[in-house]
């Protein structure tokens, strides 16, 4: 890990470390699924930091984090094939996805550690049981086995954790019904409210993260991206305001509301189109235009029936296209400015785009871009917005490969923006996920030669100047960002590193790191 002078990095939690009490990974594969079920899972991704009641959150709190995919190198030999896997092998693979909640605390030396034995420490895995709520719940299993591909995440204003499934099937255990997957799952780290629940009103697709905008009267919108090609941008608006005095009153808030898809018009205006049965073409015999971005020859439309709201939510990707949503270049993280004046979304890349539009202006978009939009009246309830391209990623050194590779970044350049967060002080942080090995677009130049390792950048929202802040080890993706209220501690995830990281002489493991300034000032000052 590389950070600026005056900063320190510590490894907090590695794949295979203990979350619940048990025997941690120590160089040997787990002896049984029961052992692995208590470990931190693999491919750490999105996460959130939560305060504990009557405790100084700057020195102690709960960290909830996603585990997207198993770190198989510490789980079993010879890889994993669901078609031939034994029951134990399936259970071990599924143990390594889902989320973990750990209590963390800052010691007198300033270093943070996981508090072993805390009653809050808990694994929610691909083997755990979940319920479903909302209009499509009746078409899912009464008790759902697991959640999967927990990519990025978010939170609610009433401080529950929103973890996002980035797959619409359980490919680790294909015997499970597909409709059980592809949802936002609400989990209370304090375990005071409902059991973990898949919120079907928020739609079924390849969810990346959730970011919310709340108004003074406690009306709220939740913004989401579908990380696929084609994929759209969505928002969900609950029917009623959230309660700031009775946390339990919010238990089912995410089961009742309206889901919208974004349409980006060519003149810089935009509209939210309701995904409601009977509206915007969502009827029986509807015509789905299909994947219109990846070929200059439009695909043949397909007929699809939307007979009720459950159909709309389960077939959300098709419904979004039927309703006229704009197909984007893999929308990943969204983040909302603290004053509600803007929402940003990373469009990571779309190397196979063949047809452009105003919001996705580059064919063969290898390096991605960031889009900015502002709700009318800065209101979460708005049904229209204005938008602009905030920046296009790339590097001038790649110009010989075509203008699409150059971008317009001022300062330190990057490819494939993915993680995105504006902290409470208004600082924008961008984390990258270019593939390693990957294609820079210029023959003879690798992606790492052009951009270095994946990294985390500070980007000024006014002059759009980019400054590299943190650089990860070889092969990794930088993802996940959480922080203490005083911003003196940042938690960041390092996913799928290669080589001997973070422990020399051992197999590489995805890990959560802690970044602090040596003078104890807020990170980024």
JOPEZI-V605604 format. One record per pair of residues at least 12 apart in sequence whose C-alpha atoms are under 10 Angstrom apart, sorted by the first residue. I is the first residue (numbers start at 1). J is the second residue. Records with the same first field share a line. If there is no record, write none. Layout:
I: J + J
This chain:
1: 455 + 470 + 471 + 472 + 473 + 474 + 494 + 501 + 502 + 513
2: 455 + 469 + 470 + 471 + 472 + 473
3: 455 + 456 + 468 + 469 + 470 + 471 + 472 + 515 + 516 + 517
4: 468 + 469 + 470 + 471 + 517
5: 517 + 518
6: 516 + 517 + 518 + 519 + 520
7: 470 + 515 + 516 + 517 + 518 + 519 + 520 + 523
8: 111 + 514 + 515 + 516 + 517 + 518
9: 111 + 470 + 490 + 491 + 492 + 513 + 514 + 515 + 516 + 517
10: 111 + 112 + 113 + 491 + 502 + 512 + 513 + 514 + 515 + 516
11: 111 + 112 + 113 + 491 + 492 + 493 + 494 + 502 + 503 + 511 + 512 + 513 + 514 + 515
12: 104 + 111 + 112 + 113 + 114 + 491 + 492 + 493 + 511 + 512 + 513 + 514
13: 40 + 44 + 102 + 113 + 114 + 493 + 509 + 510 + 511 + 512 + 513 + 514
14: 39 + 40 + 41 + 42 + 43 + 44 + 493 + 494 + 502 + 503 + 508 + 509 + 510 + 511 + 512 + 513
15: 39 + 40 + 41 + 42 + 43 + 44 + 67 + 70 + 71 + 74 + 96 + 495 + 508 + 509 + 510 + 511 + 512
16: 29 + 30 + 35 + 36 + 37 + 38 + 39 + 40 + 41 + 42 + 71 + 74 + 75 + 96 + 509 + 510 + 511
17: 36 + 38 + 39 + 40 + 41 + 114 + 511
18: 35 + 36 + 37 + 38 + 39 + 40 + 41 + 102 + 114 + 116 + 117 + 121 + 123
19: 37 + 38 + 39 + 40 + 41 + 100 + 101 + 102 + 103 + 114 + 115 + 116 + 117 + 118 + 120 + 121 + 122 + 123
20: 35 + 37 + 38 + 39 + 40 + 100 + 101 + 102 + 116 + 117 + 118 + 119 + 120 + 121 + 122 + 123
21: 35 + 38 + 39 + 116 + 117 + 118 + 121 + 122
22: 34 + 35 + 36 + 37 + 38 + 39 + 117
23: 35 + 36 + 38 + 39
24: 36 + 38 + 39 + 40
25: 39 + 40 + 74 + 75
26: 74 + 506
27: 74 + 75 + 506 + 507
28: 74 + 75 + 76
29: 72 + 73 + 74 + 75 + 76 + 77 + 92
30: 74 + 75 + 76 + 92
31: 75 + 76 + 88 + 92
32: 75 + 88 + 89 + 91 + 92
33: 75 + 87 + 88 + 89 + 90 + 91 + 92 + 93 + 94 + 95 + 96 + 127
34: 88 + 91 + 92 + 95
35: 92 + 95
36: 74 + 75 + 91 + 92 + 93 + 94 + 95 + 96
37: 91 + 92 + 93 + 94 + 95 + 96 + 97 + 123 + 124 + 125 + 126 + 127 + 128
38: 95 + 96 + 100 + 121 + 122 + 123 + 124 + 125
39: 95 + 96 + 100 + 122 + 123
40: 65 + 66 + 67 + 95 + 96 + 97 + 98 + 99 + 100 + 101 + 102 + 122 + 123 + 125 + 510 + 511
41: 65 + 66 + 67 + 68 + 69 + 70 + 71 + 93 + 94 + 95 + 96 + 97 + 98 + 99 + 100 + 123 + 124 + 125 + 509 + 510 + 511
42: 66 + 67 + 68 + 69 + 70 + 71 + 72 + 73 + 74 + 75 + 93 + 95 + 96 + 97 + 98 + 99 + 495 + 496 + 509 + 510 + 511
43: 66 + 67 + 68 + 69 + 70 + 71 + 72 + 96 + 97 + 149 + 150 + 151 + 476 + 477 + 479 + 493 + 494 + 495 + 496 + 497 + 509 + 510 + 511 + 512
44: 65 + 66 + 67 + 68 + 69 + 70 + 71 + 97 + 98 + 99 + 100 + 150 + 151 + 152 + 477 + 478 + 479 + 480 + 492 + 493 + 494 + 495 + 496 + 509 + 510 + 511 + 512
45: 65 + 66 + 67 + 68 + 69 + 99 + 149 + 150 + 151 + 152 + 153 + 419 + 477 + 478 + 479 + 480 + 481 + 492 + 493 + 494 + 495 + 510 + 511 + 512
46: 64 + 65 + 66 + 67 + 68 + 99 + 150 + 151 + 152 + 153 + 154 + 162 + 163 + 164 + 208 + 209 + 333 + 419 + 479 + 480 + 481 + 482 + 492 + 493
47: 63 + 64 + 65 + 66 + 67 + 99 + 100 + 101 + 151 + 152 + 153 + 154 + 155 + 161 + 162 + 163 + 209 + 479 + 480 + 481 + 482 + 483 + 491 + 492 + 493 + 512
48: 62 + 63 + 64 + 65 + 66 + 101 + 152 + 153 + 154 + 155 + 159 + 160 + 161 + 162 + 163 + 480 + 481 + 482 + 483 + 484 + 491
49: 61 + 62 + 63 + 64 + 65 + 101 + 102 + 103 + 104 + 155 + 159 + 161 + 189 + 481 + 482 + 483 + 484 + 485 + 490 + 491
50: 62 + 63 + 64 + 101 + 103 + 155 + 159 + 160 + 161 + 189 + 190 + 482 + 483 + 484 + 485
51: 63 + 103 + 159 + 189 + 190 + 484 + 485
52: 103 + 120 + 189 + 190
53: 190
56: 484 + 485
57: 105 + 106 + 483 + 484 + 485 + 486
58: 105 + 106 + 483 + 484 + 485 + 486 + 487 + 488 + 489
59: 104 + 105 + 106 + 107 + 108 + 110 + 111 + 112 + 484 + 485 + 486 + 489
60: 103 + 104 + 105 + 106 + 107 + 112 + 113 + 114 + 115 + 484
61: 102 + 103 + 104 + 105 + 106 + 114 + 115 + 120 + 484
62: 101 + 102 + 103 + 104 + 105 + 114 + 115 + 120 + 121 + 189 + 190
63: 100 + 101 + 102 + 103 + 104 + 114 + 120 + 121 + 189 + 482 + 483 + 491
64: 99 + 100 + 101 + 102 + 103 + 121 + 122 + 123 + 153 + 160 + 161 + 162 + 163 + 187 + 188 + 189 + 482
65: 98 + 99 + 100 + 101 + 102 + 123 + 150 + 151 + 152 + 153 + 161 + 163 + 480 + 481 + 482 + 493 + 512
66: 97 + 98 + 99 + 100 + 101 + 124 + 125 + 148 + 149 + 150 + 151 + 152 + 153 + 162 + 163 + 164 + 165 + 480 + 493
67: 95 + 96 + 97 + 98 + 99 + 100 + 124 + 125 + 126 + 148 + 149 + 150 + 151 + 152 + 163 + 495 + 510
68: 96 + 97 + 98 + 99 + 147 + 148 + 149 + 150 + 151 + 152 + 164 + 165 + 166 + 495
69: 93 + 94 + 95 + 96 + 97 + 98 + 148 + 149 + 150 + 151 + 172 + 495 + 496
70: 92 + 93 + 94 + 95 + 96 + 97 + 98 + 149 + 496 + 510
71: 93 + 96 + 97 + 495 + 496 + 507 + 508 + 509 + 510
72: 92 + 93 + 96 + 509
73: 507 + 508 + 509
74: 506 + 507 + 508 + 509
75: 89 + 92 + 93 + 95 + 96
76: 89 + 92 + 93
80: 93 + 172
81: 171 + 172 + 173
82: 171 + 172 + 173 + 174 + 175
83: 171 + 172 + 173 + 174 + 175
85: 172 + 173
87: 173
89: 172
90: 126 + 127 + 172 + 173
91: 125 + 126 + 127 + 172 + 173
92: 126 + 127
93: 125 + 126 + 127 + 172 + 173
94: 125 + 126 + 127 + 128 + 145 + 146 + 147 + 148 + 170 + 172 + 173
95: 123 + 124 + 125 + 126 + 127 + 128 + 146
96: 123 + 124 + 125 + 126 + 127 + 148
97: 123 + 124 + 125 + 126 + 127 + 146 + 147 + 148 + 149 + 150 + 151
98: 123 + 124 + 125 + 126 + 127 + 128 + 146 + 147 + 148 + 149 + 150 + 151 + 163 + 164 + 165
99: 122 + 123 + 124 + 125 + 126 + 147 + 148 + 149 + 150 + 151 + 163 + 187
100: 121 + 122 + 123 + 124 + 125 + 189
101: 120 + 121 + 122 + 123 + 124 + 161 + 188 + 189 + 190
102: 114 + 115 + 116 + 117 + 118 + 119 + 120 + 121 + 122 + 123 + 189
103: 115 + 116 + 117 + 118 + 119 + 120 + 121 + 122 + 189
104: 116 + 118 + 121
106: 489
110: 489 + 516 + 518 + 520
111: 489 + 514 + 515 + 516
112: 489 + 513 + 514 + 515
113: 514
119: 190
120: 189 + 190 + 191
121: 189 + 190
122: 189 + 191
124: 146 + 147 + 187 + 196
125: 145 + 146 + 147 + 148 + 150
126: 144 + 145 + 146 + 147 + 148 + 149 + 150 + 170 + 172 + 173
127: 144 + 145 + 146 + 147 + 148
128: 143 + 144 + 145 + 146 + 147 + 196
129: 142 + 143 + 144 + 145 + 146 + 147 + 195 + 196 + 197
130: 142 + 143 + 144 + 145 + 146 + 147 + 180 + 185 + 187 + 195 + 196 + 197 + 198
131: 143 + 144 + 145 + 146 + 180 + 185 + 194 + 195 + 196 + 197 + 198 + 199
132: 144 + 180 + 183 + 185 + 186 + 195 + 196 + 197 + 198 + 199 + 200 + 201 + 255
133: 185 + 197 + 198 + 199 + 200 + 201 + 252 + 254 + 255 + 256
134: 197 + 198 + 199 + 200 + 201 + 202 + 203 + 252 + 253 + 254 + 255 + 256 + 257 + 310 + 313
135: 199 + 200 + 201 + 202 + 203 + 255 + 256 + 257 + 308 + 309 + 310 + 311 + 312 + 313 + 314
136: 179 + 199 + 200 + 201 + 203 + 204 + 255 + 308 + 309 + 310 + 311 + 312 + 313 + 314
137: 179 + 180 + 198 + 199 + 200 + 201 + 255 + 310 + 314
138: 310
139: 179 + 180 + 310 + 311 + 314
140: 177 + 178 + 179 + 180 + 181 + 198 + 200 + 314
141: 176 + 177 + 179 + 180
142: 180
143: 180
144: 176 + 177 + 179 + 180 + 181 + 197 + 198
145: 170 + 173 + 176 + 177 + 180 + 181
146: 170 + 173 + 176 + 180 + 181
147: 163 + 164 + 165 + 166 + 167 + 169 + 170 + 180 + 181 + 182 + 183 + 184 + 185 + 198
148: 163 + 164 + 165 + 166 + 167 + 168 + 169 + 170 + 171 + 172 + 181 + 182 + 183
149: 163 + 164 + 165 + 166 + 167 + 168 + 169 + 170 + 171 + 172 + 181 + 182 + 206 + 207 + 208
150: 163 + 164 + 165 + 166 + 167 + 182 + 183 + 184 + 185 + 206 + 207 + 208 + 209
151: 163 + 164 + 165 + 166 + 167 + 206 + 207 + 208 + 209 + 227 + 332 + 479 + 480
152: 164 + 165 + 166 + 207 + 208 + 209 + 210 + 332 + 333 + 418 + 419 + 479 + 480 + 481
153: 165 + 184 + 185 + 186 + 207 + 208 + 209 + 210 + 211 + 224 + 333 + 480
154: 184 + 186 + 208 + 209 + 210 + 211 + 212 + 222 + 223 + 224 + 333 + 334 + 335
155: 186 + 187 + 188 + 209 + 210 + 211 + 212 + 222
156: 186 + 188 + 210 + 211 + 212 + 213 + 214 + 220 + 221 + 222 + 242 + 250 + 254
157: 212 + 213 + 214 + 218 + 220 + 242 + 243 + 244 + 247 + 250
158: 188 + 242 + 243 + 244 + 245 + 246 + 247 + 248 + 249 + 250 + 251
159: 187 + 188 + 189 + 190 + 247
160: 186 + 187 + 188 + 189 + 190 + 191 + 192 + 193 + 247 + 250 + 251
161: 184 + 185 + 186 + 187 + 188 + 189 + 190 + 196 + 210
162: 183 + 184 + 185 + 186 + 187 + 188 + 196 + 197 + 198 + 199 + 209 + 210 + 211
163: 183 + 184 + 185 + 186 + 187 + 198 + 207 + 208 + 209 + 210
164: 181 + 182 + 183 + 184 + 185 + 186 + 198 + 205 + 206 + 207 + 208 + 209 + 210 + 224
165: 181 + 182 + 183 + 184 + 185 + 198 + 204 + 205 + 206 + 207 + 208 + 209
166: 181 + 182 + 183 + 184 + 204 + 205 + 206 + 207 + 208 + 209 + 226 + 227 + 228
167: 181 + 182 + 183 + 204 + 205 + 206 + 207 + 208 + 226 + 227 + 228
168: 180 + 181 + 182 + 183 + 204 + 205 + 206 + 207 + 314
169: 181 + 182 + 206
170: 182
178: 314
179: 204 + 314 + 315
180: 198 + 200 + 204 + 314
181: 198 + 200 + 204 + 205 + 206 + 314
182: 198 + 200 + 203 + 204 + 205 + 206 + 207 + 314
183: 197 + 198 + 199 + 200 + 201 + 202 + 203 + 204 + 205 + 206 + 207 + 313 + 314
184: 197 + 198 + 199 + 200 + 201 + 202 + 203 + 204 + 205 + 206 + 207 + 208 + 209 + 210 + 224 + 254
185: 197 + 198 + 199 + 200 + 202
186: 198 + 199 + 251 + 254
188: 251
192: 247 + 248 + 251
193: 247 + 248 + 249 + 250 + 251 + 252
194: 248 + 250 + 251 + 252
195: 251
197: 251 + 252 + 254 + 255
198: 254 + 255
199: 252 + 253 + 254 + 255 + 256
200: 254 + 255 + 256 + 310 + 313 + 314
201: 236 + 237 + 238 + 254 + 255 + 256 + 257 + 258 + 259 + 309 + 310 + 312 + 313 + 314
202: 222 + 223 + 224 + 234 + 235 + 236 + 237 + 238 + 254 + 255 + 256 + 257 + 258 + 259 + 260 + 313 + 314 + 316
203: 224 + 234 + 235 + 236 + 259 + 260 + 275 + 310 + 312 + 313 + 314 + 315 + 316 + 317
204: 226 + 312 + 313 + 314 + 315 + 316 + 317
205: 224 + 225 + 226 + 227 + 228 + 231 + 232 + 313 + 314 + 315 + 316 + 317 + 318
206: 224 + 225 + 226 + 227 + 228 + 231 + 317 + 330 + 331 + 332
207: 224 + 225 + 226 + 227 + 228 + 231 + 331 + 332 + 333
208: 224 + 225 + 226 + 227 + 228 + 330 + 331 + 332 + 333 + 334 + 418 + 419
209: 222 + 223 + 224 + 225 + 226 + 227 + 331 + 332 + 333 + 334 + 335 + 419 + 420
210: 222 + 223 + 224 + 225 + 234 + 235 + 236 + 332 + 333 + 334 + 335
211: 223 + 224 + 225 + 235 + 333 + 334 + 335 + 336 + 343 + 344 + 421
212: 224 + 235 + 236 + 237 + 334 + 335 + 336 + 337 + 340 + 343 + 380
213: 237 + 335 + 336 + 337 + 338 + 339 + 340 + 341 + 342 + 343 + 378 + 379 + 380 + 381
214: 241 + 242 + 336 + 338 + 339 + 340 + 378 + 379 + 380 + 381
215: 241 + 339 + 340 + 378 + 379 + 380 + 381
216: 379
217: 241 + 242 + 243
218: 240 + 241 + 242 + 243 + 244 + 380
219: 237 + 238 + 239 + 240 + 241 + 242 + 243 + 379 + 380 + 381
220: 236 + 237 + 238 + 239 + 240 + 241 + 242 + 379 + 380 + 381
221: 234 + 235 + 236 + 237 + 238 + 257 + 258 + 259 + 379 + 380 + 381 + 382
222: 234 + 235 + 236 + 237 + 238 + 254 + 259 + 334 + 336 + 380
223: 235 + 236 + 237 + 259 + 260 + 261 + 333 + 334 + 335 + 336 + 343 + 345 + 380
224: 236 + 261 + 331 + 332 + 333 + 334 + 335 + 345
225: 261 + 328 + 330 + 331 + 332 + 333 + 334 + 345 + 346 + 347
226: 317 + 327 + 328 + 329 + 330 + 331 + 332 + 333
227: 328 + 329 + 330 + 331 + 332 + 333 + 347 + 348 + 349
228: 317 + 327 + 328 + 329 + 330 + 331 + 332 + 350
229: 291 + 292 + 293 + 294 + 327 + 328 + 329 + 330 + 331 + 349 + 350 + 351 + 352 + 353
230: 290 + 291 + 292 + 293 + 294 + 317 + 321 + 326 + 327 + 328 + 329 + 330 + 331 + 350 + 353
231: 291 + 293 + 317 + 320 + 321 + 325 + 326 + 327 + 328 + 329 + 330 + 331 + 332 + 347
232: 261 + 262 + 263 + 316 + 317 + 320 + 321 + 325 + 326 + 327 + 328 + 329 + 330 + 331 + 332
233: 260 + 261 + 262 + 263 + 264 + 272 + 320 + 325 + 326 + 327 + 328 + 330 + 331 + 332 + 334 + 345
234: 259 + 260 + 261 + 262 + 263 + 272 + 273 + 274 + 275 + 320 + 325 + 331
235: 258 + 259 + 260 + 261 + 262 + 272 + 273 + 274 + 380 + 381
236: 254 + 256 + 257 + 258 + 259 + 260 + 261 + 274 + 275 + 380 + 381
237: 253 + 254 + 256 + 257 + 258 + 259 + 260 + 380 + 381 + 382
238: 252 + 253 + 254 + 255 + 256 + 257 + 258 + 259 + 381
239: 253 + 254 + 255 + 256 + 257 + 258
240: 253 + 254 + 256 + 257
241: 253
242: 254
258: 273 + 274 + 275 + 276
259: 272 + 273 + 274 + 275 + 276 + 312 + 313 + 316 + 320
260: 272 + 273 + 274 + 275 + 276 + 320 + 323 + 325 + 383
261: 273 + 274 + 275 + 316 + 317 + 319 + 320 + 321 + 323 + 324 + 325 + 326
262: 274 + 320 + 323 + 324 + 325 + 326 + 327 + 328 + 383 + 384 + 385
263: 320 + 321 + 323 + 324 + 325 + 326 + 327 + 328 + 359 + 384 + 385
264: 324 + 325 + 326 + 327 + 328 + 357 + 358 + 359 + 360 + 373 + 384 + 385 + 386 + 387 + 388
265: 326 + 357 + 358 + 359 + 386 + 387
266: 357 + 358 + 359 + 387
267: 358 + 386 + 387 + 388
268: 358 + 359 + 373 + 385 + 386 + 387 + 388 + 389
269: 373 + 374 + 384 + 385 + 386 + 387 + 388
270: 326 + 373 + 374 + 375 + 376 + 383 + 384 + 385 + 386 + 387
271: 324 + 325 + 375 + 376 + 382 + 383 + 384 + 385 + 386
272: 323 + 324 + 325 + 375 + 381 + 382 + 383 + 384 + 385
273: 320 + 323 + 324 + 325 + 383 + 384
274: 319 + 320 + 323 + 325 + 383
275: 309 + 312 + 313 + 316 + 319 + 320 + 322 + 323 + 325
276: 306 + 308 + 309 + 310 + 311 + 312 + 313 + 319 + 323
277: 306 + 307 + 308 + 309 + 310 + 311 + 312 + 313 + 319
278: 306 + 307 + 308 + 309 + 312
279: 323
280: 319 + 320 + 322 + 323 + 324
281: 306 + 319 + 321 + 322 + 323 + 324
282: 304 + 305 + 306 + 307 + 308 + 309 + 311 + 312 + 318 + 319 + 320 + 322 + 323
283: 304 + 305 + 306 + 307 + 308 + 311 + 312 + 319 + 322
284: 303 + 304 + 305 + 306 + 307 + 308
285: 302 + 303 + 304 + 305 + 306 + 307
286: 301 + 302 + 303 + 304 + 305 + 306 + 318 + 319 + 322 + 323
287: 300 + 301 + 302 + 303 + 304 + 305 + 318 + 319 + 321 + 322 + 323
288: 300 + 301 + 302 + 303 + 304 + 305 + 317 + 318 + 319 + 320 + 321 + 322 + 323 + 324
289: 301 + 302 + 303 + 318 + 321 + 322 + 324
290: 302 + 317 + 318 + 321 + 322 + 327
291: 318 + 321 + 327
292: 321 + 326 + 327 + 353 + 354 + 355 + 356
293: 326 + 327 + 328 + 329 + 350 + 352 + 353 + 354 + 355 + 356 + 357 + 360 + 363
294: 350 + 351 + 352 + 353 + 354 + 355 + 356 + 363 + 364
295: 352 + 353 + 354 + 355
296: 353 + 354 + 355 + 356
297: 354 + 355
298: 355
302: 318
304: 318 + 319 + 322
305: 319
306: 318 + 319
326: 357 + 359 + 360
327: 357 + 359 + 360
328: 347 + 348 + 349 + 350 + 353 + 356 + 357 + 359 + 360
329: 346 + 347 + 348 + 349 + 350 + 351 + 352 + 353 + 359 + 360 + 361 + 362 + 365 + 366 + 368 + 369
330: 345 + 346 + 347 + 348 + 349 + 350 + 368 + 418
331: 345 + 346 + 347 + 348 + 349 + 350 + 368 + 369 + 370 + 371 + 418
332: 345 + 346 + 347 + 348 + 349 + 370 + 417 + 418 + 419 + 420
333: 345 + 346 + 347 + 348 + 370 + 417 + 418 + 419 + 420 + 421 + 430 + 431
334: 346 + 347 + 370 + 371 + 372 + 418 + 419 + 420 + 421 + 422
335: 372 + 419 + 420 + 421 + 422 + 423 + 428 + 429
336: 372 + 373 + 374 + 420 + 421 + 422 + 423 + 426
337: 374 + 421 + 422 + 423 + 424 + 425 + 426 + 427 + 428
338: 422 + 423 + 424 + 425 + 426 + 427
339: 378 + 424 + 426
340: 374 + 375 + 377 + 378 + 379 + 380
341: 373 + 374 + 375 + 376 + 377 + 378 + 379
342: 372 + 373 + 374 + 375 + 378 + 385 + 386 + 387
343: 371 + 372 + 373 + 374 + 375 + 378 + 387 + 422
344: 370 + 371 + 372 + 373 + 374 + 387 + 388 + 389 + 390 + 420 + 421 + 422 + 428
345: 369 + 370 + 371 + 372 + 373 + 389 + 390 + 417 + 418 + 419 + 420 + 421
346: 368 + 369 + 370 + 371 + 372 + 390 + 391 + 416 + 417 + 418 + 419 + 420 + 430 + 431 + 432
347: 359 + 360 + 365 + 367 + 368 + 369 + 370 + 371 + 392 + 393 + 416 + 417 + 418
348: 365 + 366 + 367 + 368 + 369 + 370 + 393 + 415 + 416 + 417 + 418 + 419 + 432 + 433 + 434
349: 362 + 364 + 365 + 366 + 367 + 368 + 369 + 393 + 415 + 416 + 417 + 418 + 433 + 434
350: 362 + 363 + 364 + 365 + 366 + 367 + 368 + 416
351: 363 + 364 + 365 + 366 + 367 + 368 + 439 + 441
352: 364 + 365 + 366
353: 365 + 366
358: 388 + 389
359: 371 + 387 + 388 + 389
360: 389
361: 389 + 392 + 404
362: 392 + 403 + 404 + 405
363: 404
364: 404 + 405 + 441
365: 392 + 393 + 394 + 404 + 405 + 416 + 441
366: 393 + 394 + 404 + 405 + 415 + 416 + 434 + 438 + 439 + 440 + 441
367: 392 + 393 + 394 + 395 + 404 + 405 + 406 + 407 + 414 + 415 + 416 + 417 + 433 + 434 + 439 + 440 + 441 + 447
368: 391 + 392 + 393 + 394 + 404 + 405 + 407 + 414 + 415 + 416 + 417 + 418 + 434
369: 389 + 390 + 391 + 392 + 393 + 394 + 407 + 408 + 409 + 415 + 416 + 417 + 418
370: 388 + 389 + 390 + 391 + 392 + 393 + 416 + 417 + 418 + 420 + 430
371: 387 + 388 + 389 + 390 + 391 + 392
372: 386 + 387 + 388 + 389 + 390 + 391
373: 385 + 386 + 387 + 388 + 389 + 390
374: 386 + 387 + 388
375: 387
390: 408 + 409 + 461 + 464
391: 407 + 408 + 409 + 410 + 464
392: 404 + 405 + 406 + 407 + 408 + 409 + 413 + 414 + 415 + 416 + 417
393: 405 + 406 + 407 + 408 + 409 + 410 + 413 + 414 + 415 + 416 + 417
394: 406 + 407 + 408 + 409 + 413 + 414 + 415 + 416 + 440 + 441 + 450 + 451
395: 407 + 408 + 409 + 410 + 411 + 412 + 413 + 414 + 415 + 440 + 450 + 451
396: 408 + 409 + 413 + 450
397: 442 + 445 + 450 + 451
398: 440 + 441 + 442 + 443 + 445 + 450
399: 441 + 442
400: 441 + 442 + 443
401: 440 + 441 + 442 + 443
402: 441 + 442
404: 441
405: 440 + 441 + 442
408: 464
409: 459 + 464 + 465 + 466
410: 459 + 460 + 463 + 464 + 465 + 466 + 467
411: 459 + 464 + 465 + 466 + 467 + 468
412: 451 + 457 + 458 + 459 + 465 + 466 + 467 + 468 + 469
413: 450 + 451 + 452 + 457 + 465 + 466 + 467 + 468
414: 430 + 431 + 432 + 433 + 434 + 447 + 450 + 451 + 452 + 453 + 454 + 455 + 456 + 457 + 466 + 468
415: 431 + 432 + 433 + 434 + 435 + 440 + 447 + 448 + 450 + 451 + 452 + 454 + 455
416: 430 + 431 + 432 + 433 + 434 + 435 + 454
417: 430 + 431 + 432 + 433 + 434 + 454 + 455 + 456 + 457 + 478
418: 430 + 431 + 432 + 433 + 434 + 456 + 477 + 478 + 479 + 480
419: 431 + 432 + 433 + 456 + 477 + 478 + 479 + 480 + 481
420: 432 + 456 + 457 + 479 + 480 + 481
421: 480 + 481 + 482
422: 458 + 459 + 461
423: 481 + 482 + 483 + 485 + 487
424: 483 + 485 + 486 + 487
425: 486 + 487 + 522 + 524
426: 460 + 461
427: 458 + 459 + 460 + 461 + 524 + 525
428: 457 + 458 + 459 + 460 + 461 + 464 + 466
429: 456 + 457 + 458 + 459 + 460 + 466 + 467 + 468 + 469 + 481 + 524
430: 455 + 456 + 457 + 458 + 459 + 466 + 467 + 468 + 469 + 478 + 479 + 481
431: 454 + 455 + 456 + 457 + 458 + 468 + 469 + 470 + 471 + 477 + 478 + 479 + 480 + 481 + 492
432: 453 + 454 + 455 + 456 + 457 + 471 + 476 + 477 + 478 + 479
433: 453 + 454 + 455 + 456 + 475 + 476 + 477 + 478 + 479 + 495
434: 447 + 448 + 451 + 452 + 453 + 454 + 455 + 475 + 476 + 477 + 478
435: 447 + 448 + 453 + 454 + 475 + 476 + 477
436: 448 + 453 + 454 + 474 + 475 + 476 + 477 + 498
437: 475
448: 474 + 475
452: 471 + 472 + 474
453: 470 + 471 + 472 + 473 + 474 + 475 + 476 + 477 + 478
454: 470 + 471 + 472 + 473 + 474 + 475 + 476 + 477 + 478 + 479 + 494
455: 468 + 469 + 470 + 471 + 472 + 473 + 476 + 477 + 478 + 479 + 494
456: 468 + 469 + 470 + 471 + 472 + 477 + 478 + 479 + 481 + 492
457: 469 + 470 + 471
458: 470 + 524
469: 524
470: 492 + 515
472: 493 + 494 + 495 + 497
473: 494 + 495 + 496 + 497 + 498 + 499 + 500 + 501 + 502
474: 496 + 497 + 498 + 499 + 500 + 501
475: 494 + 495 + 496 + 497 + 498 + 499
476: 493 + 494 + 495 + 496 + 497 + 498 + 499 + 501 + 510
477: 493 + 494 + 495 + 496 + 497 + 510
478: 492 + 493 + 494 + 495 + 496 + 497
479: 491 + 492 + 493 + 494 + 495 + 512
480: 492 + 493 + 494 + 495 + 512
481: 493 + 512
482: 514
483: 514 + 515 + 523
484: 522
485: 522
486: 521 + 522 + 523
487: 516 + 520 + 521 + 522 + 523 + 524 + 525
488: 515 + 516 + 517 + 518 + 519 + 520 + 521 + 522 + 523 + 524 + 525
489: 514 + 515 + 516 + 517 + 520 + 521 + 522 + 523
490: 513 + 514 + 515 + 516 + 517 + 522 + 523
491: 512 + 513 + 514 + 515 + 516
492: 511 + 512 + 513 + 514 + 515
493: 510 + 511 + 512 + 513 + 514
494: 509 + 510 + 511 + 512 + 513
495: 508 + 509 + 510 + 511 + 512
496: 508 + 509 + 510 + 511
497: 509 + 510 + 511
498: 510
